Each structure stands twice: as C-alpha cells, then as structure tokens.
Amino acid sequence: MEHGFVDCHCHISAREFEEDLEDVIQRTTEAGVKTLVAVTEEVGEFARVLQLQERYPDLVAPCFGIHPLQGGGGSEQRSVKPQDLDAALPHFYKHRERLVAVGEIGLDFTPWCAPTQQDRDDQMKVFVEQLNIAKELDLPVNVHSRSAAKVTIATMREQGISRALLHNFAGKPSVALEGVKAGYLFSFPPAVCRNQQRDKLIQQIPMEHICLETDSPALGPDRHVRNEPRNIVLSCRHIARIKGASPQTVQLVAAQNAYRLFPKALCWGLQLSAGLSPALLSGGQSAKKHRAGPQVTPIMSPLGPLPGLAWVQLHLTPRLPPQVQLQESSLFRSGHFKS
C-alpha cells in the first residue's frame, strides 16, 4: 500500500503511550501510516501534543480541542463546563499556525455522562464556541457525537460549518446522509470489525466521505487491549470488504479525503521536503519576506482544490516544487465502489 495511511483521529498524547511511545511510533510507520491527526481532550494535553509534533514533525499533526467529557475515563469523568474552555482559549490563538484542526470537540448526551439539562446546555455552549473558533481560524473540526448524532450535525449546519470529520460515527444512516449533504466526512476505527450493525451505515456513506481512524488508545479490535495507530489497516480492510473494493483503493481514497479535509497536515510534509518554516506555510508575516517570483503552488485533490488554502497560494521560494498535487483519481467515475 504505497500511498500511506492517514489516521484522522488518534490520541497519541495519551498517557497510555508514555512508557513505550518510541516502539508505538516505529510500529505505526512500519504499518505505512504517514500522518497522525492528533486530537486533544483538555487543556492539559495541549503542550504534550505540540511536543510530539516537534519530536515527530513528519508524522504528528496537532489539534486543540475541549472534549464534551472531562476528567478522563474513570470515576472522575464529568460533563464539560464553560470554564474548561475559558482556560484553553488563549492557546488556540497562540498556536494557531501549528494546528491542523479544532478537536476533539462535540456533544455526548449519553445519559450517565450528561444526566441533566444543564449538562447538555453547557456542552452545547462549549461546542458552539469552539465551532466559532474554528471558523475564525479557518480550520476544520474533528467531532465527537455519541448519543447526539442528529443534534451535532444540525448544530454544525446551523453554525455554518462546512469542513468537519465525525469520528466513530454511530448515528442512523439517514442522519449520516444529512451530514453527507453538508459535505462532512466520517471516520471509523478498528472497533467496527466487531460491530456488524455499523456495516449498514458504512455501506450507505459514499466512499468520498469516508476516512480512516483508530481513536488510539481506545476502540481497537479487542476492547481489552490498548489500541495503536498501526491497527488502522484493520479498519481499511473491513471497509474495503463492505464497499466491494480493494484495501489499496480504500486506503488511497481515504487518504485523499483526509488531506482534502486537513490540508495543513499535508503541508507539514511539504515543509520538511522544502525546508520551510511553519510560519511560511501558514501565511504569517515571515511568508511575505520569503516570496520569490510569480509561481503559485495549488494543492489539488480528486474532488477539486483543497479548501482553506489561501495561505498556501503564495509566491514561495524555489525550493518548493512548482506544483504539488495529490494523485488525481477516476475511482468514483469508474465505478470501483458498489452502492
């Protein structure tokens, strides 16, 4: 599988990976994973995910987000409060150039997680505020929607969100298709291999709206074993079986979908190959100093120009290849996927 995987939603900064992170990363790259879209759940993770991006700049693509549930997964877990976001707000703006998305954000109306109306109202307030941050920073959102699929999609549409990934989506197919109409993408972790009910949902979502994820360290093929990004191959094979396509085809299309949604994740790789700074690729003040000549560098996907890339349409230094283009594909036109 030469094109590489994009894990669109993982928690590589989680404490479960602290003791053997180097081994995990080695297994990740050996499995063909090219990019980890690294989401966060609370402000305490922000510094850690940035450190990982510095340590593995060609692999880790950082996101900042305040999850609808706070306090970890144990007995101290609680529904989010507005003050949880207040502490995080300055960091979104301070590090905006390094972020590829806002996430993990969203709603979780599972009864034991949000038992009161006040809990649900607080979640909605925090969610909407982060949607507004994403719009202001021109970033996509990486979204949690457990027991709240319909209201999550409706809220994003009401707020004018056009770029979103609904991770581990478990809503009804009819609700998913509302997200498809809005242009949203959906990702599925290895846990779908043990959930036949999700097969019907995956079958109905068009392949051009599907990405791959692991949600590591959770949602692996064995609920009792820590999940790792290398297990993304299991999601790929499972979706390929459902779609009646080869794993290679699913891998390629899912990666193209991912870079269409998270264009800055692709640009970290360009930065390395061209020797450019993050500020240059993000269109900061230093970009103006480095413009050289009339060359424009569009980044294309099979579905057209990647969105949110005004800052890439720069007169870059000659070190950047004159045209950077994702491989065009006629997969959808040629009927590689069954309905």
N, C-alpha and C positions, 0 to 999 in steps of 0.2 A: 504494500500500500504506500506508494511513493509520495503521495501528496501530503500526508500527515494529518493527524487528528487535532481538532480544537476542542478542548474541554471547556465548554461555555459557562460552567458553574461548578466551582470547587472551593473548598475551604482549606487551602494548602497552609494557611497560617494557623490552623487549629492546633491546640496543644497535643492532640493525639499523634502529631507528626514530629514533635520536637526531638525525640530521642534518636530517630533513625531517618531524619529528613534526607540526608545525602543518598542513602540507599533507595528511598522512595523516588527521589528525583531521577536517579540512574535507571530504575525500572520504568519510570514514566517515559523517558526519552528513548529507551530501548524498545518500548512498545510503539514508537512512532508518533508520540504526542509532540506537537510543535508549539502549542500555546495553551497556557492555563489562565483562564479568566478567573482571577482570584477574588471572590467576594468576601465581604466582612459583615459582621452582625452587630457589632457595638464599637464604640469609640476606642476602647482599649486595644482593639486589633489593628487600628489604622497604621500605627508606627511599624508594627510587625510586617504587615503586607508590603509596605514600602521598602523595608529592609530586604525582604525576599526578592523584590523586583530589582534591587541593586545587586543582589547576590547572583540572581539568575535572570539577567536583563533580556536574554533572548527567549525566555520561556514564560515568565510571570507577568501578567497584565493586570494591574491592580484596580480594584473598585472600592469605593467607600459607600457604606450604607448602614442604616439602623433598622434592624430586623423587627418585625412586629412582636416577637417574643424576646425577652431579655433575661439575663441571669444564667445562661447555659441551659443544658437539658435536664438538670436534676430537680430536686425538690424546691430550689430557689427560683425556678423559672417563673416569670410573671409577664403579663401583657405590658407592652411598651407605654411609656408616659411621655408627654411633650418635653419634659426636662431632659430626657435621654437624648433627644435630638439637639436641644439647645447647646449641650456640651460639645457636640460634634460639628456644629455649623461652621466655625472658623476654619476647620481643617479642609472642608470641601473646597473652599476658595483658595486657601494657601497652596494646596497641592493640585489644583485643577489641571495643570498641564500634564500631570503624570497619570491621571485617571482615564480609564477606557470606558467606564460606565458608573452609574449610581446603583449600588446594590450590595447586599441583598435587602430589598425593601418589599413592602406589600401588606397583605392582610392575612390573619389567621383567626378565623371565627370558630375554631374547634371549641366545643362547649367548655371543656376543662381548661382551655387556655385563655379564653375570653368569656368568662361566665356572666358578666354584667354588661348592660348597655353602655355604661361609662367606659368600660374596657374597649368596646368596639368603637365608640366615638373617639377615644384617644388614639387608637390605631389608625383610624381614618384621617385624623388631623395630621399625624406624623407622616403618613403615606402621601397625602396630598402636598404637604410642604416639600417632601423630597422629590416629588414629581416636578414641582416648580423649580427646584434647584437644578434638576436635570435639564429642564428646558432652558434655564438661564445659562448653564454651562455648555449647552449643545451636546449633551451626552445621552446615550440610550439608557434604559433602565433594565435591571435584572431582578425579576419579580417572583415573590412567594405568594401563593393564593390558596392555601389549604382551607377547605370548607368555606371558601369565599370566591370561587371562580367567577361567577356571574357578576358580582358587585365589583370585583377587581377590574375586570375588563371594562365594565360600564364606566367606572371611575376614570380609568385612563383615557377612554374615548372622550368623556366629558371635559377632561383637563387638556385635551389637545395633544396627547402623546402619540407620536407616530412610530417610534422605534422602541420596541420592548421585547424582552425574552421572558416567557412564562415558564419557569423551570419546574420540572417534575409535575407537569400539569395533570390534574386528576379530575377535572370537571367533565360535564357531559359533552358529547361530540357537538351537539347543537350550540353549546356555549363556546366551544373552541372555534367553531366556524365563524362566530361573531368576531373573535379575535383575528382570524384569518382575513376577514373583510377589512379590518382596521390595519392590516399589514404586519401584525405581530408574529413572532416566531415562538416555537415551542421546543423544549428540550426534555430528553428522557434519560434517566440514569440506569445503571445495570440492574437495579431492582425490578425493572419492568420484565426481566426474564422470568421472574417468579410471580407475575401478576397477569393472568390471561385476560382479565377484564379490561386492561389497558390496551390490548391488541386492537380492539374495535376502534378505539379512539385514534390510535396511531394510523390505522388504515384509512381513516376519513380525513386526516390532515394532509394537505398536499405536501409533497416532499420539499418543495421550495420554501416551506415554512417550518422545516424541522432542523434542529441542531442536536448535537450530542453533548452529554454532560456526564459527570459521575456523582456530584454532590459529596465527594470525599470530604471527611471520612465516613459519612453516612450513606445509606441506600445502595449498598453493594449487593452482589449476587447471594451472599449469605448474611442474613441480618445479624448474626452473632460474631461476624468477623469484620474488622476495620476495612473499609473500602479504600481504594487507591486510584489515582488517575489512570494507571495502566489498564484498569478494567473497562475503560471506555470502549475497547474492542468488542466487549460483550454486548453493549448497547447497539453498536453498529451492526453486528451480525444479526441480532434479534430484529431490528428494524428492517434490515435487508430481507429477512425471511418474510416478514409481514408485507413488505412492498413488492415482493417478487423481483428484486434487483440483486446485483452482486454487492458484497460488502465494499468493494473498491468504489463502486458508483455512489453508494450511500456516503462513504467517507468523503469523497470529493465534493459532492453537492452540499453536504452538511458543513464542510469547512468553508466553502464559498458563501453559504448563507451566514456563517458566523462572522466572516470578515466584512461582509456587507453590513451587518448589524454593528460590529465593533471595529470600525476601520482603524482606530488608533492602536488596536492590538497588532494589526498588520504593520503599522508604521514603526513600532518598536523594532521589528526585524529590519526595516529599511534603514533605520537609524544606525544599526550596528554595521550593516554592509556598506553604508556610505560614510560612516564616521561622523554623523551629525548629532547635534545635541537635542534633548527633548524640547527645549525652548524653540529651536528652529522648526521642528516638525509640528509644534503646536501653534506656530504663528505668533510667538511672543515678540517682544521688542528686538531680541537678538536676530530674529528672522530677517528683519529689514536690513540688518547690517550684512547679511550673507547672500543677498540676492545677486545673481550673476547672469545677465543675459535674458533673452526673451523666452527661454524654454519653459513650457508648462508641463507639469507632470500629473496627468489624470490617473486615477486608480479606478479601474472598471471591474464590475462583477458580471456574471452571466445575465443578471437582471437589470443592468444599467449602471450608471455612476454610483459609487458608494456615497451614501448621504453624509452630511455633516463634515464635508471635507474642504470647506472653503480655505481652511488654514493649510491644506496640502497644495492648493493651486498656487504655488509660489514659484518665483524665478530662483530655483535652488542652485546650489553650487554644482559645478560639472561632475562632482563625484557621484551624484545621484544619477542612476541610469535615466536616459531621456524619456523612457516610457516604462512605467511599472503597471503591469496589467495581470489580473488574475486570469487564469485559463478560461477562455470562453467555452461554453458548453451548449450542445444541442440536445441534451438529455431529455429535457421536457418536451421539446418538439418531436423527438424521435420515438417517444412512447416507451422509454425504459422503465417507467413505473406503471403498475396496474392501478386502476381506480379502486 
